[in-house]
Amino acid sequence: MFINEKELYYFCKHRLLVLEKQLKEFIIIEEGNLICSSCSIIMIPIKTLPHKIQYRCKKCYKKNTIYALKTNFKFYNIIEVINFVFYFSVGITASEISTLSDIPLAQVYRFYKTLQTILHENYQINNEKIGGENCTVEIDESQIGKRKNNVGRIPNHKIIFGGICRENREVFMKLVENKTCAVLGREIISNIKPGTTIFTDQWSSYMSFFSNQNSYKHNFVNHRLNFVDPEDGTHTQTIESLWSEFKRFKRRLCYSKQRLIHLYISEFLIRRKFKNEANSSLQLFKYLLNII
């Protein structure tokens, strides 16, 4: 458990966190009564460090350890991990983190993959439906990938389906296998509350889905004629701006691996959640410490 996170953030910012003994001010580990799995007796603590306590059975000498960190990060150098989390919260590239922290670039990439996986798992567990009565949600799909020489089909492209609530700016973003009525309809039901007014373009899958249900109100705009419907003002420009924001995020952090798009999405969503808060990088830093 981390404490005094603001001071720890200051230490990382000014490159003052270099020794494990400094962590005494920032970590509390609750000692527990560990039971030896072989002898069924209480193990005794034999080595206490700021970030872990090692126990040993006094009968069979089997060892066990309690860590301050809850995830796979506990197997890495904790000073490197905390400094990495600080630089990650600031929002700089892997190569910049390596240069500033003196952590080898290969290790930084491992840390990135580990943390992004944790963020993705948390998003899957804690994801909530958006919208509701008196709310309007714009939905759309976006293809992610690059054409070779800017011509032809996009190889290994990924399709992201998402929505944004106009009233509170809550969003969801999911990778989908295709843009059929069955797939998009499934995701609409899974991610948007009944009673929501949903704005879409005139894609056939939307028209088919909404013509056969009564849980949602549906408005659409024909993009072949107008970006904004001249009669009722329906548009999907808010969700389209979200796609632009996501693509800028990928470019800024040099994210280009198609197989990791699901991890990029989860990172983007958590950064977006904190970006409008005061001291956003500090708040993100505190959040990350609590989930690693």
Backbone as a ProteinNet text record, in pm:
[ID]
protein_1_A
[PRIMARY]
MFINEKELYYFCKHRLLVLEKQLKEFIIIEEGNLICSSCSIIMIPIKTLPHKIQYRCKKCYKKNTIYALKTNFKFYNIIEVINFVFYFSVGITASEISTLSDIPLAQVYRFYKTLQTILHENYQINNEKIGGENCTVEIDESQIGKRKNNVGRIPNHKIIFGGICRENREVFMKLVENKTCAVLGREIISNIKPGTTIFTDQWSSYMSFFSNQNSYKHNFVNHRLNFVDPEDGTHTQTIESLWSEFKRFKRRLCYSKQRLIHLYISEFLIRRKFKNEANSSLQLFKYLLNII
[TERTIARY]
84.6	0	88.6	60.1	140.6	77.3	161.6	118.7	206.7	166.1	244.6	278.4	178.2	203.9	250.1	199	238	386.6	437.1	579.9	662.4	610.1	679.1	685.8	579.2	576.4	686.1	701.4	805.3	944.1	964.9	1093.7	1126.8	1028.9	1051.3	1076.7	1001	1013.3	1153	1212.5	1344.6	1456.6	1423.6	1520.9	1590.3	1511.1	1565.3	1544.1	1458	1429.7	1531.6	1629.2	1737.3	1763.7	1721.3	1752.3	1625	1628.3	1511.7	1476	1574.7	1546.1	1462	1463.6	1380	1231.3	1199.1	1059.2	988	1062.1	999.5	895.7	917.7	825.2	700.1	701.8	595.4	518.8	563.6	499.4	470.2	351.2	314.7	275.9	339.6	303.1	243.7	122.3	59.1	112.8	174.1	225	107.8	115.3	9.5	64.5	-25.4	14.3	12.8	128.9	138	147.8	71.1	70.9	149.5	241.4	319.6	227.2	233.2	145.9	183	305.4	349.9	327.4	355	351.6	229.7	156.2	36.8	67.1	186.3	219.3	251.7	245.6	269.7	416.7	440.9	577.2	624.7	755.7	811.1	881.6	869.9	940.1	1090.7	1167.6	1313.2	1384.8	1315	1378.4	1271.8	1290.2	1193	1259.5	1207.2	1250.4	1132	1157.3	1045.5	933.2	966.7	865.5	829.4	890	853.2	899	827.8	864.3	876.9	990.8	1013.8	991.8	917.9	886.4	950.2	971	1024.4	958	931.8	877.3	990.6	972	1078.8	1093.4	1002.3	1010.5	1073.8	1020.6	1072.4	1156.9	1165.1	1246.8	1197.1	1074	1014.9	994	1015.5	1005.5	884.9	836.5	729.2	747.9	691.8	714.9	585.2	566.3	457.4	516.5	456.3	506.8	412.9	471.4	389.1	311.3	372.2	306	224.1	110.9	16.8	29.2	95.3	98	238.1	260.3	390.6	503.2	469.7	573.4	654.1	599.7	670.5	799.8	814.5	934.9	1046.1	1018.7	1117.9	1176.6	1280.9	1341.5	1238.6	1205.5	1093.9	1124.8	1250.6	1287.6	1264.3	1304.6	1280.6	1131.1	1054.9	910.7	843.6	874.4	809.2	849.7	976.8	1020.2	954.5	940.6	870.9	726.4	657.9	517.7	505.9	602	600.7	609.7	709.4	726.9	610.2	555.1	436.9	320.9	302.9	191.8	208	332.9	359	320.3	335.6	292.7	400.7	516.1	624.4	653.4	731.7	756.2	849.8	853.8	940.3	1086.9	1130.3	1271.1	1304.3	1210.4	1232.2	1239.2	1153.5	1158.6	1293.4	1341.7	1470.4	1583.3	1581.2	1685.8	1683.7	1563.9	1552.8	1571.9	1534.9	1537.8	1657.5	1733.2	1845.8	1801.6	1674.3	1625.5	1647.6	1706.5	1727.7	1597.8	1607.4	1487.7	1407.2	1475.9	1404.9	1322	1376.8	1303.8	1183.5	1201.8	1090.7	976.3	1009.1	904.4	831.6	905.9	841.5	747.9	794.3	710.2	583.3	599.5	484.2	381	427.2	334.7	265.2	340	281.7	176.2	208	114.3	-7.8	13.2	-100.4	-194	-137	-219.3	-302.9	-243.2	-317.1	-431.4	-403.2	-506.4	-619.4	-583.2	-684.5	-772.8	-712.5	-790.1	-883	-834.1	-917.8	-1035.2	-1008	-1115.4	-1221.8	-1179.2	-1274.4	-1364.4	-1305.6	-1380.9	-1472.7	-1422.5	-1493.8	-1571.9	-1575.1	-1646	-1795.3	-1853.8	-1996	-2065.4	-2193.7	-2270.6	-2281.6	-2290.8	-2303.7	-2443.8	-2476.6	-2605.4	-2714.8	-2838.3	-2954.8	-3064.3	-3171.6	-3281.6	-3230.7	-3281.5	-3244.1	-3096.9	-3034.9	-2895.3	-2887	-2791.7	-2767.1	-2627.4	-2617.1	-2488.9	-2467.1	-2353.2	-2313.3	-2228.7	-2255.4	-2175.5	-2120.9	-2009.1	-1943.6	-1838.1	-1784.4	-1672.6	-1555.8	-1436.1	-1316.9	-1220	-1162	-1059.3	-922.6	-842.3	-707.8	-607.4	-516.7	-413.8	-366.9	-260	-203.8	-203.3	-238.1	-225.4	-80.9	-35.7	98.4	99.4	187.7	199.1	67.7	-17.2	-144.7	-242.3	-228.4	-321.4	-363.1	-477.8	-522.4	-587.3	-612.8	-675.6	-576.3	-633.1	-548.9	-516.9	-389	-354.9	-364.2	-415.2	-423.7	-495.2	-595.4	-664.2	-746.9	-770.1	-854.9	-973.7	-1088.1	-1208	-1240.7	-1248.5	-1288	-1430.3	-1513.6	-1650.1	-1658.5	-1719	-1723.1	-1841.1	-1857	-1964.3	-1923.3	-1985.2	-1958.8	-2090.7	-2110.2	-2230.3	-2209.7	-2298.2	-2282.3	-2290.4	-2372.2	-2398.4	-2281.8	-2217.4	-2110.8	-1976.7	-1970.3	-1847.3	-1794.7	-1875.5	-1834.1	-1826.1	-1731.8	-1711	-1694.7	-1711.2	-1665.3	-1598.9	-1500.8	-1431.8	-1400.4	-1437.6	-1416	-1365.9	-1274.5	-1239.5	-1352	-1390.5	-1493.2	-1439.6	-1495	-1444.3	-1493.1	-1611	-1663.9	-1772.4	-1837.9	-1938.4	-2079.3	-2104.2	-2236.4	-2337.1	-2463.3	-2571.1	-2561.8	-2531.1	-2524.2	-2415.1	-2297.6	-2184.4	-2207.3	-2244.3	-2265.3	-2384.9	-2489.8	-2605.4	-2568.9	-2487.1	-2440.1	-2366.5	-2279	-2200.2	-2285.4	-2384.7	-2476	-2547	-2600.3	-2671.7	-2578.2	-2452.9	-2357	-2303.4	-2306.3	-2235.7	-2322.2	-2448.5	-2534.6	-2663.1	-2700.8	-2819.5	-2946.9	-3048	-3177.6	-3234.2	-3312.9	-3371.7	-3287.7	-3166.6	-3075.3	-3119.2	-3101.4	-3115	-2980	-2976.2	-2850.3	-2846.6	-2736.9	-2714.2	-2611.7	-2641.4	-2550.3	-2547.9	-2458.1	-2469.2	-2568.6	-2577.9	-2680.2	-2625.8	-2525.9	-2472.2	-2582.9	-2586.3	-2697.3	-2715.1	-2606	-2616.2	-2693.1	-2670.6	-2745.5	-2893.5	-2919.9	-3058.9	-3134.5	-3069.1	-3132.4	-3155.1	-3053.1	-3065.5	-3176	-3175.5	-3270.6	-3413.2	-3428.2	-3563.7	-3631.8	-3554.2	-3608.9	-3599.8	-3593.6	-3588.1	-3660.1	-3696.8	-3763.6	-3700.9	-3576.3	-3507.7	-3439.9	-3414.6	-3341.8	-3418.8	-3395.2	-3443	-3328.6	-3361.7	-3256.4	-3275.6	-3171.6	-3164.7	-3042	-3048.6	-2933.3	-2914	-2791.3	-2757.7	-2701.6	-2741.1	-2690.8	-2566	-2449.4	-2323.7	-2298.8	-2372.2	-2357.7	-2414.7	-2506.9	-2571.8	-2524.5	-2511.3	-2477.7	-2396.5	-2310.6	-2244.5	-2336.4	-2423.7	-2523.1	-2660.1	-2753	-2886	-2952.7	-2995.8	-3051.6	-3186.4	-3255.6	-3388.5	-3384	-3307.3	-3307.3	-3169.7	-3066.6	-2933.6	-2854.2	-2901.6	-2828.6	-2690.4	-2587.6	-2453.1	-2373.1	-2262.1	-2172.7	-2032.7	-2023.8	-1892.9	-1819.2	-1893.8	-1828.8	-1752.1	-1815.8	-1746.8	-1634.2	-1652.2	-1545.2	-1423.8	-1447.9	-1335.1	-1263	-1337.1	-1273	-1175.7	-1213.1	-1120.7	-994.6	-1010.4	-893.6	-804.7	-867.3	-791.7	-713.3	-775.5	-708.1	-590.3	-607.9	-499.9	-383.4	-413.8	-306.3	-231.7	-304.1	-243.8	-147.1	-187.7	-101.4	25	7.6	124	220.3	165.9	251.3	338.4	282.3	357.4	421.2	415.8	479.9	425.3	294.2	229.2	187.3	242.2	215.9	183.6	186.9	165.7	16.7	-31.2	-173.1	-219.3	-131.7	-171.8	-188.9	-144.9	-156.7	-262.5	-344.9	-444.5	-535.1	-574.3	-663.2	-598	-464.5	-393.9	-384.6	-362	-356.5	-490.6	-599.5	-732.6	-751.7	-716.1	-734.8	-649.5	-525.7	-440.5	-499.3	-544.1	-603.8	-722.9	-808.3	-928.6	-895.7	-795.3	-761.8	-693.3	-609.3	-548.5	-656.1	-751.9	-860.6	-941.9	-957.3	-1033.3	-970	-836.4	-766.7	-722.6	-730	-662.7	-721.5	-848.9	-910.8	-906.9	-845.5	-833.4	-714.1	-722.8	-607.7	-495.1	-371	-256.3	-283.6	-320.3	-365.5	-260.7	-133.1	-30.3	-11.7	-26.7	-18.8	-135.2	-255.4	-371.9	-359.3	-306.9	-284.6	-177.6	-72.4	34.9	-21.8	-106.7	-167.8	-253	-330.4	-416.7	-334.1	-227.5	-144.9	-77.1	-30.3	32.8	-63.9	-191	-289.4	-330.2	-298.3	-339.6	-222.7	-98	14.6	54.6
-119	0	124.6	215.9	337.8	451.7	531.6	651.4	768	889.1	1008.5	1010.5	977.9	967	1098.9	1210.2	1340.4	1365.6	1329.9	1346.7	1249.4	1127.8	1029.9	1080.1	1141.8	1202.4	1308.2	1389	1493.5	1429.4	1321.5	1252.1	1203.1	1142.9	1091.8	1205.9	1312.3	1426.6	1486	1490.3	1551.4	1447.2	1323.9	1213.8	1189.7	1194.5	1174.8	1032.9	955.9	819.9	724.7	683.5	599.1	475.8	477.7	368.3	307	175.7	107.4	157.6	195.6	239.5	366.9	444.7	564.4	529.8	408.3	369.3	350.7	351.6	340	449.1	564.9	677.7	663.1	568.9	566	434.1	331.2	199.7	143.8	89	16	-125.9	-224.1	-364.2	-418.9	-468.7	-527.3	-668.5	-689.1	-823	-916.4	-1034.6	-1132.4	-1260.3	-1345.1	-1475.7	-1575.3	-1591.4	-1687.1	-1828.5	-1917.8	-2057.7	-2139.8	-2219.5	-2306.4	-2409.3	-2419.2	-2512.1	-2658	-2680.8	-2818.4	-2862	-2769.2	-2806.5	-2753.1	-2660.5	-2599.6	-2527.2	-2467.4	-2385.7	-2244.3	-2148.7	-2008.8	-1987.4	-1921.1	-1890.3	-1763	-1750.6	-1634.1	-1542.3	-1408.3	-1315.8	-1321.6	-1333	-1340.9	-1224.5	-1156.3	-1044.9	-943.5	-820.3	-715	-603.3	-578.4	-466.8	-372.4	-248.8	-154.7	-205.1	-289.3	-331	-479.4	-554.1	-694.7	-749.6	-852.9	-923.1	-1071.4	-1129.5	-1271.3	-1351.9	-1463	-1551.5	-1688.5	-1759.5	-1895.7	-1983.3	-2106.8	-2204.5	-2255	-2249.9	-2291.2	-2443.3	-2514.7	-2660.5	-2716	-2675.3	-2730.4	-2629.6	-2506.8	-2398.6	-2351.4	-2385.7	-2334.7	-2184.1	-2110.5	-1964.1	-1914.8	-1797.8	-1730.3	-1579.9	-1501.3	-1356.8	-1280.3	-1173.6	-1078.1	-954.5	-913	-797.6	-678.4	-559.4	-437.8	-428.5	-472.7	-469.7	-596.5	-582.7	-694	-770.2	-711.5	-769.1	-820.2	-853.3	-903.7	-803	-678.1	-578.6	-612.6	-695.1	-728.3	-804.9	-862	-938.4	-852.1	-722.7	-631.6	-540.9	-469	-370.3	-262	-246.9	-158.8	-11.5	28.2	167.2	197.6	104.5	121.9	125.4	39.9	33.9	166.4	220	344.1	460.8	467.8	574.7	560.3	436.6	414.8	462.5	428.3	469.4	621.4	689.4	836.3	887.1	840.7	890.3	850	732	688.7	783.8	825	914.5	1051.9	1092.4	1220.5	1213.2	1095.1	1075.6	1099.8	1035.6	1048.3	911.3	909.2	785.1	692.3	566.4	467.2	507.6	557.4	596.9	715.1	807.6	920.7	874	778.5	722.9	657.6	580	512.8	613.2	720.9	823.3	893.6	929.3	1007.3	923	795.3	711	618.4	607.9	514.2	368.2	342.5	205	158.1	40.3	-7.7	-8.2	25.6	39.3	-90.4	-203.7	-331.8	-352.6	-308.6	-319.5	-225.3	-106	-10.7	-69.9	-135.3	-198.3	-308.2	-384.9	-488	-423.6	-314.1	-242.8	-190.3	-134.6	-83	-192.4	-306.4	-416.6	-463.6	-473.8	-518.3	-420.4	-290.9	-190.9	-177.9	-180.3	-171.8	-291.2	-409.3	-528.2	-512.9	-457.7	-432.5	-334.3	-226.2	-127.3	-190	-276.2	-341.5	-433.5	-510	-600.6	-522.2	-410.3	-325.7	-267.5	-226.1	-169.4	-274.6	-396.9	-503.7	-531.1	-523.8	-554.2	-439.1	-315.8	-199.4	-120.1	-167.4	-95.4	-88.5	30.8	49.9	105.3	77.5	129.2	281.3	345.6	490.7	528.5	659.2	708.1	687.8	672.6	658.8	754.6	761.9	853	996.6	1071.5	1212.5	1230.4	1124.6	1132.9	1096.9	1159.4	1130.9	1072.7	960	894.5	885.4	934.3	917.2	790.8	707.9	587	585	514.3	508.2	398.7	363.6	268.7	337.8	287.2	343	230.2	233.7	136.6	191.2	107.7	147	67.6	136.7	72.2	166.7	127.9	211.8	137.7	209.9	155	164.8	63.2	68.2	168.5	266.2	372.7	448.3	445.5	518.5	470.8	345	290.7	150.4	105.2	-30.8	-47.7	-173	-205.5	-191.6	-175.3	-166.1	-307.4	-349.9	-485	-496.1	-609.6	-635.5	-523.4	-464.3	-352.9	-402.7	-314.4	-341.5	-246.3	-293.3	-209.7	-177.5	-49.4	-4.9	47.8	2.1	53.1	129.8	248.2	327.9	421.4	482.2	578.5	682.7	799.8	907.6	973.1	993.9	1059.1	1210.2	1281.2	1425.8	1498.1	1447.2	1519.3	1513.6	1397.7	1385.1	1342.3	1326.9	1291.6	1152.1	1068.7	929.9	856.8	763.2	693.2	543.3	468.8	330.1	309	219.7	183.5	35.2	-37.6	-181.8	-225	-321.5	-386.2	-480.8	-478.1	-570.7	-643.6	-760.9	-844	-797.4	-733.4	-681.1	-578.6	-528.2	-422.9	-472	-599.7	-654.6	-608.9	-623.5	-587	-665.9	-794.5	-879.1	-832.1	-800.8	-759.9	-621.3	-524	-388.5	-382.9	-459.5	-465.1	-521.4	-624.9	-683.8	-580.4	-502.6	-403.6	-285.8	-247.7	-141	-182.4	-303.4	-352.8	-365.2	-407.3	-429.4	-299.9	-190.3	-69.7	54.9	49.6	167.6	132.8	217.8	193.7	209.2	128.1	145.1	284.9	334.6	467.4	578.3	544.8	643.9	681.1	808.8	851.4	832.7	756.9	723.2	786.5	857.8	918.9	835.5	807.2	729.2	789.2	734.8	761.3	659.9	652.8	568.4	431.1	382.3	249.3	144.9	50	-45.5	-127.3	-159.7	-239.5	-164.6	-33.2	46.6	50.9	75.5	87.7	-42.4	-154.4	-284.5	-309.4	-280.3	-306	-221.8	-91.9	-3.1	-18.6	-75.3	-97.5	-216	-295.9	-417.1	-415.9	-298.6	-290.7	-164.1	-162.2	-44.6	0.7	-41.8	-2.5	133.2	177.8	302.5	390.1	520.9	614.5	635.6	647.9	650.3	765.9	845.9	948.1	919.9	952.2	926.9	1042.2	1050.9	1151.1	1079.3	1122	1065.6	1143	1082.7	1152.7	1175	1107	1133.7	1270.9	1317.7	1446.1	1557.5	1525.7	1629.3	1569.4	1651.4	1611	1635.6	1735.1	1764.6	1764	1685.6	1679.6	1816.8	1872.4	2008.3	2019.2	1907.4	1912.7	1907.5	1813.5	1799.9	1818.3	1849	1876.4	1753.8	1635.3	1512.6	1512	1475.3	1460	1362.4	1316.2	1225.6	1284.9	1416.2	1481.3	1465.3	1446.6	1430.6	1299.2	1190.5	1061.5	1059.2	1128.4	1133.4	1209.3	1309.9	1381.3	1292.3	1196	1100.2	1012.1	969.6	889.4	968.8	1096.6	1180.6	1192.8	1206.9	1217.7	1090	974.4	846.3	828.8	867.7	853.5	947.3	1067.8	1158.8	1100.3	1039	973.1	863.6	781.7	674.8	730.4	834.1	893.4	955.7	1025.2	1095	997.2	880.7	782.6	674.5	694	600.9	459.2	446.7	316.5	272.1	161.2	120.8	-27.6	-106.8	-250.6	-283.3	-336.9	-367.9	-469.5	-563.2	-667.2	-613.2	-489.5	-429.9	-320	-309.2	-201.9	-204.6	-324.3	-332.7	-273.5	-286.8	-227.6	-76.3	-29.8	114.7	179.9	112	166.2	184.8	83.1	91.4	202	215.8	324.2	459.8	473.4	599.4	638.1	540.9	570.1	613.9	551.6	591.7	727.3	755.2	888.8	994.9	962.3	1056.7	1085.8	984.4	1000.7	1104	1110.8	1199.2	1331.5	1345.1	1458.4	1594.2	1600	1728.5	1760.9	1673.1	1698.9	1789.6	1866.4	1945.4	1849.9	1885.3	1797.1	1656.8	1650.5	1524.5	1414.3	1448.1	1343.4	1290.5	1377	1332	1239.2	1274.8	1191	1055.8	1056.5	930.5	848.9	912.8	846.1	775.3	844.3	784.7	663.9	678.5	569.3	447.1	468.7	357.1	285.5	360.7	297.1	202.6	237.3	156.1	30.5	22.7	-96.8	-188.8	-143.8	-231.4	-313.8
0	0	0	-92.8	-102.8	-22.7	40.8	112.3	66.5	101.7	65.6	-83.7	-165.7	-310.5	-371.8	-319.7	-375.6	-354.9	-236.9	-210.1	-294.3	-311.9	-396.3	-540.8	-586.5	-720.4	-731.2	-628.1	-626.3	-633.4	-556.6	-558.7	-699.8	-764.7	-900.6	-998.6	-984	-1075.4	-1072.3	-953.6	-937.9	-928.5	-968.3	-976.7	-842.9	-736.8	-602.1	-550.7	-617.1	-571.7	-632.6	-552.2	-604	-517.4	-390.8	-298.5	-241.8	-220.1	-165.4	-26.2	54.5	190.9	193.8	85.9	78.8	77.2	39.4	24.7	157.9	268.8	400.4	423.1	362.4	378.1	292.8	199.3	99.4	90.7	159.1	148	286.2	301.2	422.5	381.6	443.3	419.7	548.5	540.7	658.4	679.6	794.9	825.9	853.4	796.7	818.1	877.7	923.3	974.5	858.8	795.7	686.1	740.9	682.1	724	623	671.4	583.8	519.5	388.4	316.3	341	386.6	410.8	555	649.5	791.5	865.9	803.7	864.6	994.5	1003.7	1120.1	1072.6	1167.3	1132.8	1098.3	986.7	943.6	1013	1029.8	1098.9	998.8	1018.4	928.4	952.1	845.1	859.7	791.9	700.4	630.1	591.5	638.3	609.5	530.7	412.9	329.1	310.9	267.1	252.5	162.3	63	-33.9	-26.3	68.5	81.4	216.3	260.5	384.5	351.3	388.1	360.4	487.8	473.6	585.8	563.2	677.3	668.1	772.8	733.2	827.4	916.4	1047.1	1138.7	1147.8	1082.9	1086.1	958.3	842.1	715.5	637.8	688.5	629.4	491.6	461.4	337.7	348.8	238.5	241.3	161	202.1	129.3	146.8	55.6	58	36	115.3	92.9	26.3	-85.5	-160.9	-146.4	-158.2	-160.6	-291.1	-400.7	-530.3	-550.2	-617.4	-629.2	-760.8	-859.5	-993.7	-1027.6	-1154.3	-1197.8	-1179.5	-1154.8	-1128.1	-1002.4	-915	-791.1	-817.6	-936.5	-967.6	-1027.6	-1046.6	-1103.8	-995.8	-1032.3	-943.1	-911.4	-782.5	-747.5	-771.4	-759.8	-788.1	-936.1	-1021.5	-1164.9	-1195.6	-1128.7	-1153.2	-1118.2	-1000.5	-957	-1046.2	-1081.7	-1172.3	-1309.5	-1355.5	-1482.5	-1473.9	-1365.2	-1349.4	-1350.4	-1289	-1292.1	-1435.8	-1510.5	-1647.2	-1737.1	-1713.9	-1788.6	-1763.7	-1638.5	-1604.3	-1667.9	-1691.3	-1757.6	-1905.1	-1966.2	-2104	-2206.6	-2189.6	-2286.7	-2347.8	-2453.4	-2526.7	-2449.9	-2493.6	-2429.9	-2437.8	-2552.4	-2566.4	-2476.1	-2459.7	-2368.6	-2223.9	-2188	-2052.2	-2026.9	-2122.9	-2108.4	-2088.7	-2165.6	-2156	-2020.9	-1974	-1850.3	-1725.1	-1732	-1611.9	-1605.2	-1715.4	-1724.7	-1716.8	-1742.3	-1751.9	-1895.7	-1917	-2054.3	-2134.3	-2261.6	-2344.2	-2349.7	-2356.9	-2360.7	-2234	-2121	-1994.6	-1993	-2046.6	-2054.5	-2135.5	-2246.7	-2328.1	-2249.9	-2170.6	-2088.3	-1986.9	-1924.7	-1828.7	-1896.6	-2015.4	-2090.2	-2111.4	-2162	-2191.8	-2064	-1954	-1827.7	-1778.6	-1779.7	-1728.8	-1819.6	-1948.8	-2040.7	-2024.2	-1998.3	-1976.1	-1849.9	-1744.7	-1620.3	-1645.5	-1718.3	-1750.1	-1831.2	-1925.5	-2008.9	-1924.9	-1836.2	-1750.8	-1659.3	-1604.2	-1519	-1596.9	-1720.9	-1803.1	-1831.9	-1860.7	-1890	-1769.8	-1650	-1527.8	-1488.7	-1499.9	-1445.8	-1549.8	-1672.7	-1778.2	-1747.9	-1757.5	-1731.1	-1855	-1865.3	-1977.7	-1969.6	-2085.6	-2090.4	-2138.2	-2126.5	-2172.8	-2070.6	-2118.1	-2032.9	-2076.5	-1997.7	-2028.4	-2036.9	-2132.7	-2153.8	-2191.1	-2240.1	-2285.1	-2433.4	-2500.2	-2641.5	-2657.7	-2724.2	-2749.3	-2900.1	-2945	-3084.8	-3095.6	-3196.1	-3216.8	-3359.2	-3374.8	-3505.7	-3501.2	-3617.8	-3624.6	-3694.2	-3665.7	-3729.8	-3760.7	-3880.4	-3917.7	-3880.2	-3815.3	-3774.4	-3856.2	-3920.6	-4001.3	-4109.3	-4178.8	-4284.3	-4417.4	-4522.3	-4657.1	-4704.1	-4775	-4831.9	-4946.9	-4937.1	-5038.2	-5057.8	-4949.8	-4951.5	-5058.7	-5103.3	-5202.6	-5160.9	-5213.4	-5188.5	-5052.7	-5017.9	-4890.2	-4775.2	-4655.5	-4536.5	-4488.4	-4489.2	-4443.1	-4291	-4243	-4098.8	-4024	-4087.2	-4022.6	-3904.1	-3810.2	-3694.9	-3699.8	-3654.2	-3650.6	-3505.4	-3474.4	-3341	-3348.9	-3258.1	-3246.1	-3115.4	-3119.1	-2997.2	-2991.6	-2874.4	-2854.2	-2752.8	-2761.8	-2666.6	-2628.9	-2499.3	-2447.8	-2452	-2516.6	-2529.7	-2395.4	-2305.2	-2180.5	-2082.7	-2066.9	-1966.2	-2025.2	-2157.4	-2230.2	-2198.1	-2134.1	-2111.3	-2244.8	-2254.6	-2381.2	-2358.5	-2466.1	-2470	-2604.6	-2609.1	-2732.8	-2726.6	-2830.6	-2834.1	-2971.8	-2973.3	-3099.6	-3138.4	-3265.5	-3314.1	-3436.7	-3461	-3569.9	-3707.1	-3710.4	-3836.9	-3805.8	-3910.6	-3892.3	-3926.1	-3903.2	-3931.7	-3826.9	-3860.5	-3768.4	-3638.3	-3648.3	-3528.6	-3433.2	-3486.7	-3402.4	-3343.2	-3426.3	-3375.3	-3281	-3311.4	-3222	-3086	-3086.1	-2959.3	-2875.7	-2939.8	-2866.2	-2820.1	-2897.1	-2853.8	-2725.7	-2724	-2605.9	-2486.2	-2509.9	-2401.2	-2341.7	-2418.7	-2375.3	-2358.7	-2400.7	-2392.9	-2318.1	-2222.9	-2141.7	-2225.1	-2195.3	-2263.1	-2236.7	-2330.8	-2316.6	-2375.1	-2418.4	-2476.2	-2617.5	-2651.8	-2791.1	-2859	-2966.7	-3033.2	-3172.3	-3197.9	-3329.1	-3406.2	-3532.5	-3617.1	-3757.8	-3840.1	-3983.5	-4041.4	-4172.3	-4234.1	-4275.1	-4203	-4230.5	-4216.2	-4308.6	-4316.4	-4188.9	-4120.3	-3997.3	-3889.5	-3879.7	-3782.7	-3820.1	-3946.8	-3990.2	-3964.2	-3987.5	-3964.5	-3815.8	-3733.2	-3589.5	-3527.7	-3554.4	-3487.1	-3539.8	-3657.1	-3709.5	-3642.7	-3568.6	-3506.5	-3354.9	-3293.9	-3147.1	-3101.3	-2972.8	-2916.8	-2785.4	-2760.2	-2636.3	-2648.4	-2770.9	-2794.4	-2893.2	-2881.6	-2983.1	-3082.3	-3209.4	-3311.7	-3408.8	-3422.8	-3527.4	-3613.2	-3740.3	-3827.1	-3924.1	-3975.6	-4075.9	-4198.3	-4314.8	-4440.1	-4480.8	-4461.4	-4488.5	-4637.6	-4721.7	-4865.2	-4901.8	-4817.7	-4845.7	-4753.3	-4622.9	-4524.5	-4409.8	-4349.6	-4225.5	-4106.2	-4117.8	-4014.9	-4081.6	-4026.4	-4085.6	-4078.7	-4189.8	-4189.6	-4119.8	-4101.1	-4040.4	-3888.2	-3832	-3685.6	-3622.2	-3701.9	-3645.7	-3606.1	-3641.1	-3607.4	-3673.5	-3594.5	-3651.4	-3565.8	-3619.8	-3546.1	-3536.9	-3536.1	-3536	-3403.3	-3293.3	-3162.6	-3155.9	-3201	-3199.1	-3301.6	-3413.8	-3513.6	-3460.7	-3376.1	-3314.5	-3214.2	-3154	-3063.3	-3140.3	-3261.2	-3342.7	-3373.9	-3405.7	-3434.3	-3311.3	-3195.5	-3070.4	-3043.6	-3068.4	-3046.3	-3141.4	-3266.4	-3364.3	-3332.7	-3282	-3238.5	-3120	-3028	-2911.5	-2955.9	-3053.1	-3103.3	-3167.7	-3247.4	-3314.5	-3214	-3115.6	-3017.9	-2939.8	-2906.3	-2828.2	-2915.3	-3047.1	-3141.8	-3128.4	-3113.1	-3103.4	-3243.7	-3289.5	-3427.4	-3444.6	-3337.2	-3350.9	-3349.1	-3460	-3472.6	-3367.9	-3331.7	-3236.6	-3094.8	-3070.5	-2937	-2930.6	-3034.3	-3038.9	-2915.8	-2871.3	-2754.5	-2630.4	-2618.8	-2505.2	-2520.7	-2642.9	-2667.4	-2632.6	-2666.9	-2638	-2488.3	-2410.2	-2265.1	-2204.5	-2251.7	-2202.2	-2239.5	-2362.3	-2407.8	-2321.2	-2289.7	-2212.3	-2070.8	-2008	-1871.2	-1870.8	-1969.8	-1978	-2001.4	-2084.3	-2112.2	-1986.5	-1901.9	-1778.1	-1685.8	-1685.3	-1592.2	-1654	-1785.6	-1850.4	-1813.7	-1776.2	-1743.9	-1595.1	-1514.9	-1372.1	-1344.9	-1234.3	-1192.1	-1155.5	-1192.6	-1167.6	-1223.3	-1349.3	-1408.6	-1401.1	-1423.3	-1419.5	-1277.6	-1176.1	-1036.7	-1004.8	-1048.1	-1021	-1091.1	-1213	-1284.1	-1213.5	-1166.2	-1091.9	-968.9	-892.8	-773.6	-811.7	-917.5	-963	-1001.4	-1076.1	-1122.5	-1006.7	-907.6	-791.6	-721.4	-721.3	-650.5	-726.4	-855.9	-930.8	-964.7	-937.7	-968.7	-847.4
[MASK]
++++++++++++++++++++++++++++++++++++++++++++++++++++++++++++++++++++++++++++++++++++++++++++++++++++++++++++++++++++++++++++++++++++++++++++++++++++++++++++++++++++++++++++++++++++++++++++++++++++++++++++++++++++++++++++++++++++++++++++++++++++++++++++++++++++++++++++++++++++++++++++++++++++

